[in-house]
Amino acid sequence: MTTVVTREREIADLEGFDIVIKNAQTGKDLNPRENGVIGPYPYAKSLKGAKTVSDWRRDRFEAAYHGFTCDVLDADGQVVAPQTLLRTVRESYEGE
């Protein structure tokens, strides 16, 4: 079984930005140590940088994980606005 924090890290490694997984109904963060809640991430390549955070969350994350949502974080750990381009989010991690 994979913990929530392990799945968050796997997604971050592929997509190039950190996330925090949340319950879509309550908006509360999932317990990072919880096992087996989030299945495998079904993508092998990152989404194009010209797409927005909102596009990624809707078309990839929420489509794969019904009942869950997430916050996308910049390199400083701040939640990124939905209209932000993925390219911009990824650039915040450069040089770390």
Secondary structure by P-SEA (a helix, b strand, c coil): cccaaaaaaaaaaaacbbbbbbccccccccccccccccccccccccccccccaaaaaaaccccccccbbbbbbccccccccccccaaaaaaaaccc
